[in-house]
């Protein structure tokens, strides 16, 4: 079954002296053929987080060729943003990512990635755009071309931002810390989109939580004893294992969406039979501040209780790191954009259910207490989608984001992503509305 349920189209129309917003999009949408070639080039030449030099360079070159002359580069790494000051009005920021993943592509596409490169820690990795950031970037460039061509029909300031290092969840904050909003105007609204495993030609949108908040909990369980012979000490591995069992059986209401995962477990080293400590990392994903607080406090309580019950005298070490904030679109903004999409976007609109993935996109808005909207686009081929829906195991047929086989079908994914972003901007900036 699909993760989304269809909604009824809204009959609202947006009057405009030059026709509807849909007619503006149809009139000024560029030929997408060159953008398809651009997309294939990005897909064949992916770069890992913090290493996006070539990607940023070709994007900046493309922005200038469109006519955007004010392009700020190397913000928070290889981040960049183009500014188009087109008269009085709101300032809107539209965003895409630049980076790819350390994944070995197993598709048989003619433009499949064969790239290998060193990651941020010096290890050589295969690289693939397995999360469709290449499609996001291409859609943003095509929408920016449309908006530049239609500049006489809207007024305001457009910020076109390409973020580095989204996959390691550091790029948005890095751009903020590097003075992003000292270089460009603070936006009144921030917009983003992402391709997911839905049928291509589908757009999913909702108010409230869209993506999870993610926290990383590092725990060190110390041993206790003379520290010479293993049999004379309390085994920290066994205690840590009990902690994992207790954490994963924590009492949580079935109505709540919570994901708990052990991401790392390490103790000892070759040649040593004594283990002075065990380190583990637990990833926590939640959708409400109250549940986040409950779960994090629960983990701390379990760790301390297990160590105490095992007779370990040294206190455990617990360190919390926020990996990603909750992504929860502003209801008023969603309501306004949904009317435009219902009336003018050639796509099937469905309701987006919260997903267990996470993003740092919202930091670009919340750092300045600004509203934002984030929606998802289907990228699965029509025939494959319906084959999966008619099977007993659709998830076994449709690859998910970060899979070695996950590549969106180019059309109509690109057309819907281009039109959606352009329409969202025009909703707030079109003249005589």
URWORA-V484227 format. One record per residue. N is the residue number from 1. PSI is psi in whole degrees, 0 to 359 (* if undefined). Layout:
N:PSI + N:PSI
This chain:
1:151 + 2:150 + 3:358 + 4:157 + 5:138 + 6:148 + 7:160 + 8:137 + 9:145 + 10:138 + 11:3 + 12:139 + 13:150 + 14:109 + 15:144 + 16:140 + 17:336 + 18:18 + 19:182 + 20:167 + 21:325 + 22:321 + 23:327 + 24:315 + 25:315 + 26:323 + 27:321 + 28:357 + 29:127 + 30:162 + 31:130 + 32:357 + 33:312 + 34:329 + 35:329 + 36:320 + 37:320 + 38:317 + 39:314 + 40:323 + 41:316 + 42:319 + 43:324 + 44:345 + 45:58 + 46:158 + 47:144 + 48:161 + 49:138 + 50:0 + 51:23 + 52:40 + 53:307 + 54:316 + 55:313 + 56:322 + 57:315 + 58:329 + 59:315 + 60:319 + 61:320 + 62:318 + 63:317 + 64:325 + 65:332 + 66:328 + 67:7 + 68:108 + 69:337 + 70:96 + 71:118 + 72:126 + 73:168 + 74:49 + 75:120 + 76:36 + 77:234 + 78:20 + 79:151 + 80:157 + 81:133 + 82:143 + 83:129 + 84:108 + 85:106 + 86:47 + 87:183 + 88:155 + 89:187 + 90:159 + 91:123 + 92:132 + 93:127 + 94:140 + 95:144 + 96:170 + 97:167 + 98:332 + 99:163 + 100:192 + 101:155 + 102:70 + 103:140 + 104:115 + 105:133 + 106:13 + 107:167 + 108:27 + 109:150 + 110:337 + 111:25 + 112:149 + 113:137 + 114:12 + 115:142 + 116:143 + 117:165 + 118:137 + 119:186 + 120:344 + 121:7 + 122:2 + 123:139 + 124:131 + 125:150 + 126:155 + 127:137 + 128:143 + 129:79 + 130:7 + 131:15 + 132:22 + 133:333 + 134:323 + 135:319 + 136:313 + 137:319 + 138:318 + 139:320 + 140:320 + 141:320 + 142:319 + 143:323 + 144:325 + 145:314 + 146:313 + 147:324 + 148:319 + 149:329 + 150:22 + 151:335 + 152:346 + 153:3 + 154:162 + 155:136 + 156:194 + 157:132 + 158:127 + 159:123 + 160:103 + 161:135 + 162:115 + 163:134 + 164:167 + 165:47 + 166:323 + 167:328 + 168:8 + 169:38 + 170:349 + 171:318 + 172:312 + 173:324 + 174:320 + 175:318 + 176:313 + 177:334 + 178:13 + 179:30 + 180:310 + 181:7 + 182:337 + 183:327 + 184:161 + 185:150 + 186:127 + 187:155 + 188:340 + 189:143 + 190:134 + 191:139 + 192:160 + 193:161 + 194:140 + 195:135 + 196:172 + 197:69 + 198:167 + 199:134 + 200:138 + 201:2 + 202:143 + 203:129 + 204:136 + 205:145 + 206:162 + 207:166 + 208:194 + 209:131 + 210:313 + 211:154 + 212:155 + 213:139 + 214:128 + 215:145 + 216:124 + 217:111 + 218:129 + 219:132 + 220:119 + 221:117 + 222:152 + 223:176 + 224:128 + 225:186 + 226:343 + 227:29 + 228:307 + 229:136 + 230:323 + 231:347 + 232:4 + 233:159 + 234:126 + 235:112 + 236:336 + 237:316 + 238:319 + 239:316 + 240:323 + 241:319 + 242:321 + 243:316 + 244:318 + 245:315 + 246:318 + 247:318 + 248:355 + 249:20 + 250:142 + 251:113 + 252:136 + 253:136 + 254:346 + 255:345 + 256:143 + 257:109 + 258:135 + 259:125 + 260:130 + 261:133 + 262:118 + 263:335 + 264:147 + 265:120 + 266:139 + 267:143 + 268:182 + 269:160 + 270:134 + 271:357 + 272:128 + 273:350 + 274:131 + 275:106 + 276:341 + 277:165 + 278:133 + 279:136 + 280:154 + 281:129 + 282:127 + 283:131 + 284:126 + 285:128 + 286:169 + 287:356 + 288:147 + 289:322 + 290:316 + 291:323 + 292:312 + 293:316 + 294:314 + 295:315 + 296:319 + 297:324 + 298:318 + 299:314 + 300:317 + 301:317 + 302:316 + 303:311 + 304:320 + 305:318 + 306:320 + 307:318 + 308:316 + 309:333 + 310:354 + 311:17 + 312:123 + 313:322 + 314:134 + 315:141 + 316:155 + 317:127 + 318:120 + 319:128 + 320:135 + 321:130 + 322:117 + 323:319 + 324:141 + 325:166 + 326:135 + 327:110 + 328:102 + 329:146 + 330:122 + 331:315 + 332:321 + 333:316 + 334:316 + 335:316 + 336:313 + 337:324 + 338:321 + 339:317 + 340:313 + 341:318 + 342:322 + 343:330 + 344:347 + 345:126 + 346:81 + 347:160 + 348:119 + 349:131 + 350:165 + 351:130 + 352:124 + 353:151 + 354:139 + 355:156 + 356:357 + 357:171 + 358:164 + 359:156 + 360:8 + 361:316 + 362:339 + 363:328 + 364:334 + 365:311 + 366:337 + 367:338 + 368:16 + 369:47 + 370:153 + 371:159 + 372:162 + 373:141 + 374:124 + 375:170 + 376:152 + 377:140 + 378:144 + 379:11 + 380:134 + 381:140 + 382:310 + 383:318 + 384:321 + 385:313 + 386:330 + 387:317 + 388:318 + 389:336 + 390:5 + 391:170 + 392:341 + 393:74 + 394:327 + 395:337 + 396:344 + 397:321 + 398:119 + 399:148 + 400:167 + 401:140 + 402:2 + 403:152 + 404:344 + 405:3 + 406:106 + 407:125 + 408:148 + 409:137 + 410:312 + 411:141 + 412:14 + 413:311 + 414:319 + 415:317 + 416:317 + 417:322 + 418:310 + 419:319 + 420:313 + 421:319 + 422:317 + 423:321 + 424:318 + 425:313 + 426:332 + 427:324 + 428:341 + 429:347 + 430:142 + 431:157 + 432:48 + 433:*
